[in-house]
Structures are given as C-alpha cells and as structure tokens.
Amino acid sequence: MNGNDLVNSSKRAHEDSPNDGAFKRKKSIAGPENGHTRQSNGTSSKIDGTGAIEAPITMPVISENAQKWQATIDKVIKSVVAIRFCQVARFDSESAIVSEATGFVVDAKKGIILTNRHVVSPGPFVGHAVFDNHEETDVKPIYRDPVHDFGFLKFDPKSIKYMKINELKLRPDLAKVGCEIRVVGNDAGEKLSILSGFISRLDRNAPEYGFMTYNDFNTEYIQAAASASGGSSGSPVIDISGNTLALQAGGSTDSATDFFLPVHRVLRALKLIQAEKPITRGTIQVQWYLKPFDECRRLGLSEEAEEKARKLFPNIMSLLVAETILPEGPAYNKIKEGDILISINGEYISTFIKVDDILDSIIGNDVHILLQRNGEYIEVDCKVQDLHKITPNRYLQISGGSFNDLSYQIARSYVLPVKGVFVSLAGGTFNFGGSSKGWIIDSINNKTTQNLDEFIKVMETIPDREIVPIKFRHLNRIQSQKSGVVFIDRHWYGATLAIRNDETGIWDYKELAKSIPPNPSKTLSAKFIDVPNVKPGCAKLVRSFVMVNTRFPTALDSYPFSSCKGYGVVVDAKKGYVIVSRKYVPHDMCDVLVTIAESIIVPAKVVFMHPTYNYSVIQYDPKLVNADVISPKFSKTPINRGDSLNFIGYNYNFRVLASTTSVTDLLSINVPYSHACPRYRGLNLESVVIDSTTCGDCDSGVLADDDGTIRAIWLEYLGELGSDGDVSYRMGIDIVHMNNVIEALKNDKTPRVRIIDAEFYALTISSARLQGVSEKWIAELEKIGTDRFQFFCASRVTCAEDAIRVAESKDDEKKKNDEEELDKLKVGDIVLALNGTLVHRITQLHDFSFEEEKEVELTIVRNSKEITIKVKTTEVGSSDHYVAWSGANIQEPHHSVRQELKNLPSRVYVSHTSSGSPAQQYGIAPTNFITHVNEIATPTLKEFMEQIKKIPDNTYCKLRMCTFERIPFAISLKTNYHYFSTVEYKRNTEGNWDIASYDKDFKAKKDVVVQKTSY
C-alpha cells in the first residue's frame, strides 16, 4: 500500500502497441538496406542478384482507432503527473514511507490534482508533482476521503511555466462493461506508462488488502485486466475520448486483474471544493456487501422483494447485505448481519452510490431504513453520524510512542466500538514487544483512557522517569488484556500533539504541558533467594547479580536496539558499581535502570566502557537499597585449561541456572565484523571455553571456584548483522583482565585504558614460519608457551580520528607519505615481542592500562623482514557529538567505523536514516560520509553544522558524499524543517548531554540538559 498499488504485483506490464492495419510511410527512403528497399507506396521489395524485384512485402499501417487513441494520449499526458512523496510519520494504519504514485489534474485554474487516499494519506504528507515536461511543483493535501480511496492535492498553477496544463473531465456515467480503456500513469516506477484493457465488471466489491491497513468499503469497484503495478496508483482510467471513467487503486498479485474506483463520489467532492463548501460525509457505522440474488435468497430475501427489485433495476444482479455493524454505533442492535437493504427514506436501493448520496446529505438527522430479514420486512430508524468526527486528525508523540484515537477504519476491521487510544507506533518506552503497532491502551497509571484527550490528561500528571502500571490489548488478540509497567521519558523525548491543518496542508505541533520533575527515590527493602543445589560457597553469588534494563532514545553508533536488558555482576556493593555486557550498555546516551532481587528498581549511570573487552561499568545509589547485596571476591590467578569451575548464569527467561564444568580451551577470538552496519564489537579476546551445555542458554553469568571466588564473567557479545537478524555470541572472559579497572573503581579512580588500536588473529607456527618468522623466535616460543603455540598477526589497523583524506588533493606522493605516517603498524605484521618481551598470548597486547605508556616498542615481521617500530597507544573514547538533520543521524565516525577504514572521507558519518524522511527520499543511506555541502568541504561536524545552518527551509541543497567503499556520488536534497527539525546533541564537561533543537531559521527553539543520574 501507500504509493505502490495496494496489492503489489510481481508482473511487469507492457505498453500496448495497437497495430490493426498496415503501417503506411509518407516519405520514401532511397537505397537498398539489408537486401530491402523502402518505397513511398508503403511496400518493401526484395532485390535479387539480377536487379529484378520480387513480390512486394506489405508493411503495417496505423488504423483509425489507433490514431484516435494516440491523439487522446497526447492530450492526456499533459494532465498526468508523477507524485513523489513522503508519509513522514506513522499514523493510524499508515506507516512512515517514501514512495511514488500518479495523479492527474482535474482543475487547471485552481491547481487541483486527484490521486488515491492511500497516497495522500490520513497522516502527515510531503510531496511534489512532476509534469510530463519535467517541471516540478510542491503539492499539499487538501482532502482525503475517510472511507473511499481518493484524495486531492493542490499546487500553484503559476509554478508551471513551460507547458499548458490540461485538466481531465470526470465522467463516471460512461463506464460500461466492454469499454476499451487506457491507464496512463507512473507504472512500476517509470515516469509514464500506458496500459490497455477492457472493463469486465462494474459491480465488484471493494478489494480487501488485509487487517490493520487501509481498505476501501461501501462502494462498487470496476474490474479490468491491465496489469498495472507499483507506482500506478492514482492513474486516470480513460476512454478513447479522454474522459476519466475511474481511478486506478489496486490489483491482484495472482492475475492481471486491476481494480478501479468509480468517480461518482469523487466528482461530488471536487464540485464542493471548487465551490469552497465543506465535503459532508455521513455514516451509520454499517458495512454493506454486494451479494447476488441467489445468495440473497439463501439469506432470506422473499420472492416478492426479489421480483420487485428486478423490475426496478433490470440491469442489476445483486443487492446490498449488512456485513458488519459496529458496537455502540447508530445501527447497533437495530440492523443485524445478513439483513438485506431494500430502501432508505423511501428510495429503493441497488447501489452503494445511492446510499452515500443519501447519508452524506442528512448528517445529524434520522434515516428510515427498510430491510428484509428471514423473508420479513424490518423497519428501523438510525441517526446519521458525521464520518469526519470518527476519523482522527491528530496524534500524540510522547516517550517515543505515537498515539491517536481509534479510527473507524481500524474499528470496522475488528468489529470494535469507535473509541479507545490506538498505538500507531509502539516505540521508545512504549515498546510492548512483538509488534510496533496495533495496540490499544485501556488504562495508564490506574486511570481509564477511552480516548486521546483522557490519555493526554493522565500523561500530563505523571512525573518524568516515573514507572507506572499500564493495561493494554493487541487487536489480533483483542479479548486478552495484558498488564505491565512503563517508564515515562520526558527528558530525551518531547511531548507534542500534532493536529492536521487542511488550510496549510501541514500538521501543526502543540507542546504539551511541561514535564513534572522526577519524584525523589525511596529506599526499599528486598530479600534474595540463594541458588539451590550448588556448592555452598556459590549459593550466595545470586546476591551479586542485578538486572540491567537500558533504553535508548535514538540510534547512536549504529546500535540496533531501542531497549535491551540482561544481568550484570556487582563489583562493589558499597559504591554500587556493576559490570555488565556492552551489548546492554553500548554507550551512555541512554537511561539505565537496575533491578535488585527482582524487587527494587533504581536508576544508574554509565561510568566506564571498555573499548575491546565488551563490558561496561554502571553505578547505582546503594543508599536506595536495603538488601544483602554482596561484593564478590575476584581472583587474581589466571584461568588455565583443565580448571574445574562452577557456572552460574541467567538464561533468556532470566532464570538462574547452575552447573559444574571444566575449562577446555582458552581461545583467541575476534567477534565478526558487521559490514552492513559497523558497530561496537569485542576484539583481541581470550575466550574461556567450558564443557557445559548450560552456558549456551545463558546471556549473563560467572565462572567461580567452589568457595564463590569469581574467575571469569560470562558475557553476551553483539556480532554481525546476518540474514536472519543480529547475531550474538556468548563467551567467558578471565576476571584477571578486568582487575585493573575493578581496582581503580574501588579506589575512587576513573579507569583509563590505552590500547594498541589494531585487531590481531592467532597464527600457527607453520604459517608464521612461511611468512618469515625465524627459527630463533619459534624456539623461544616453544620454551615459554605452556597452553598454545601461536604468534599474532595484525588483521586490521584502526585509522586515526584525524586521518581524513581530502578528495581533491593533487599531491599523491604527499598523501602516500601522510598515510605512512598515520599508519605505523601494518596489516599483515606479525608481532614477536612487546617492549622486548615475547608475545605468546593475545592478552599481552591488551592486559595493561597504558596509563603512562603512550608509545610502545613492537618487534615485528613485515614482508619476511624483522624490524622494530614504535607504535602509539590510544585511549578510545565514546561518541560525544551527534546531529539529527533531515531525518539522518549524523555523528563522528565511531570506533568500529575507523577499524575498517584506512582513512576517512570526512568525519561526518551517517549512522541511521528515519523512515519517511528527506534523507531516505533523496538517497542518504547509513554508512555514507558527507564530504561537501553546496560545494563547501565539511571535514568535521562543526563545519557541517556551519553549512547546513545556511540552507533555508523547503529548498534544495547539493551534497557530495562517499560510500563506505569510498565510491563518491552527489545528490540533491530538499529540506523540511517542519517535520524534520535539526537537533544537536553534545556531551558537556560534566558528562551530561546538552540538546539544542533548532527551528526553520536555525534559532534554538529548545535547549535541554539531560542529567546523568547523580548522588
């Protein structure tokens, strides 16, 4: 749906080439050509070797019918436009998308274009139309029908300067079975395609495209075989005289069948718009269905009623039958499913068109309906309701979720009363899991919410960072109510009410009342349950585990999740330090909650993130916890193969598991790189491999001696993006490699880790010998090595943050020298010794903090020659500057990006793009670098911000960019600061995040400081 045909077809339609007669040429072409000569009489003759001419071969000529069609098409294409558009936010049943479709001018003076409702969308829309001569003009939505699949866009006719705009006439009365038609539109992404067919039916029920999506109903559809596909939505269906008989709407994926919307109600709506009158739409909340006479008889149509209907309407074969009556609607408990409609207000009914005509004209009044039920006449009176009032025109964005009143469209699909708060985007802290839309909120904070106004009133009373109860249901399981809690976030996310404005064509934003400051946390008590059936010393280790729940307001560093949770291990119970997998805490632009003994929930802050070992350290306030949290004992003895240990961990259901195991291997490993979306990963690890099946089910845990001394931490690692989603790995890391950080924390020092910023892999002696390692070093390795004989080779060398290659540089030799200077260690270098000491374990390249050593000496083999080099060590920081612009998340290239590249095209890196945004529409993709804005170089985010502040709203700018594979390209992008304002995030010297939101003139309209939890 949404700009492609409602049902996408996999078949490609071909242009029709009518050829009813011989082709007649008016001009002769002299001379033989491939043994043929062309003559002015429209024949072609073959010449033999003697010059004699054989019998003429007849060439085709254009028939009168084809000529007339050609003349018609020449006129029509001046009215047809390609519509390129964005639906910029999720709303009701619609997703945020970028797409294209077709429309056509129906009023050239006023600049009115007709297209489909599923193109115009009930939600926010931004688009432009491209005419046949490639002139472009902005369009704004002025009407979308609440039910039927049509809507109107408006443009400024003065903006089209180089062609005369034609308008097409709507003639629904000319649609007949057997009528030859053409569908002229933007088929399958082509600017113009012309598809042919013949009308086969005029009385088809509206096609169904599935639940929880837009469906037309209560109207006949026209059926034909034209094989239209994506992009042809909104195309005019014309006859040979150029009259518009119908509007292309959808098609079948299993056949060449297409579905067209008759334009009876479209014509009425257009006339009202032209007269500047409101378009009234009435309903009694009943869905009718066309059923043939034989089925109507089985449903209880009397012979007398059938005879009368056939006399009144000799050309019809069906009547309207009640299909769905919505609870609490005007017809509820009056009309029943299967009732056959005979008349309304004394007018006998045979088509949906008459029903619409009557109901649209008497809104607010009673209507008298005559039905047949089981052969008997039934008379009922219903009040006609305003259809626009049960079609939402506003939505609330808060805590990362999006909410609107339940619409008639959705309610009809699930036979529900038209009331309730519908979750169009279950995001942010309202991520209920399983599905991103389709939820209905029954109550929040123990207060019932039957509509959006009630929901807003409750939300305005809840303090920031409060955790409140919520009850909700999913439409697919509407009878099963769920309950839970939700964290209210008013600091990262804004709280705005968007209201549709049909005068301007945009949605106006209204800020909700200011957030209430968080309530002070209270000290609570909790009791642990020790682990049963384990060694006595390990039973109490459960008192050193806490659950860590993290929520992320935006996609930073290409991290794929909006929330994540798992268990961490307490380092210091008195100070509240916890070690946790970096999969759960990848960066500090987040909210962290710690749950102790499955009882107490307290906030925490991020204090440290290790650049390679895949763990972070968070801190909670121990004064808020009255529980027997224990600081475990950490071993200072390295693990060896064969050690007997106890595994205690938490599985995916967060249940504790325990088993006795032994160490089978110490394996040098790097987590696979994610080329599709570079993000943090563990590398240069020495993984503890154990003989246990229990650990394979656990994402978090420890390995401990019998007395409870922790020997290793079991962590989950986020790996590459595979074909089935994100891949995770689980492994143990010897605690001795974390002791320097643990000791620093216990001594109230901020851990600082410097590393050799390169990735290494293990090399066997045989491979090392072949690559030039001498027998002397091999012999020394065999003397010292006790666990495994291995050397280490550099597979990646991280480029420096300032290693920016200027694309226009003409001095290639200087570039080469600069690159050599920036890249002392080379890919393929085999490390023999570090500061004179033989390297035989991967941990030797990482197991010191380098707090003072900013440079180390490496003895290496390069190109089969032994050399000694000085290598700078690096203190890897985390991302601290991020910009949201035109729907693109733009930041400094984070560490994983620099691990893959030799140098950077720029330090302006795109890590994410939002659905329905200008960035997505015009071709900005994640992993792109922006190098220039309007031909001004932007090597850094600071310079990028300086340039984009010069770009006015709703104007084009030129961007020069580079792919991750260093392929340069250029695009133009049209800004839209109303829906996609610019927001800048910077970490300040106190470790908090300053957030500046800019208006269309780049004046800061809102400044927020998101405080880290402090105590």
Beta strands, then each sheet from edge to edge (+ up, - down):
strand 1: 36-38
strand 2: 43-46
strand 3: 57-58
strand 4: 80-87
strand 5: 97-107
strand 6: 112-115
strand 7: 125-130
strand 8: 136-144
strand 9: 151-154
strand 10: 180-185
strand 11: 193-205
strand 12: 220-225
strand 13: 236-238
strand 14: 244-251
strand 15: 257-262
strand 16: 282-283
strand 17: 286-292
strand 18: 318-325
strand 19: 340-344
strand 20: 347-348
strand 21: 366-373
strand 22: 376-383
strand 23: 385-386
strand 24: 394-398
strand 25: 401-405
strand 26: 421-425
strand 27: 439-444
strand 28: 447-448
strand 29: 467-474
strand 30: 477-487
strand 31: 496-501
strand 32: 506-511
strand 33: 524-525
strand 34: 545-551
strand 35: 563-572
strand 36: 577-581
strand 37: 591-596
strand 38: 600-609
strand 39: 615-620
strand 40: 625-626
strand 41: 644-651
strand 42: 656-669
strand 43: 685-690
strand 44: 698-704
strand 45: 710-722
strand 46: 725-734
strand 47: 758-763
strand 48: 791-797
strand 49: 830-834
strand 50: 837-838
strand 51: 855-862
strand 52: 865-872
strand 53: 881-885
strand 54: 888-891
strand 55: 909-913
strand 56: 929-933
strand 57: 936-937
strand 58: 956-962
strand 59: 968-974
strand 60: 983-987
strand 61: 993-998
strand 62: 1004-1010
sheet 1: 1+ 2- 3+
sheet 2: 4+ 5- 6+ 9- 8+ 7- 4+
sheet 3: 10+ 11- 12+ 15- 14+ 13- 10+
sheet 4: 16+ 23-
sheet 5: 17+ 18-
sheet 6: 20+ 19- 21+ 22-
sheet 7: 28+ 27- 26+ 25- 24+ 31- 32+
sheet 8: 28+ 27- 29+ 30-
sheet 9: 33+ 40+
sheet 10: 34+ 35- 36+ 39- 38+ 37- 34+
sheet 11: 41+ 42- 43+ 46- 45+ 44- 41+
sheet 12: 47+ 48- 49+ 50-
sheet 13: 47+ 48- 49+ 51- 52+
sheet 14: 55+ 54- 53+ 60- 61+ 62-
sheet 15: 57+ 56- 58+ 59-
end
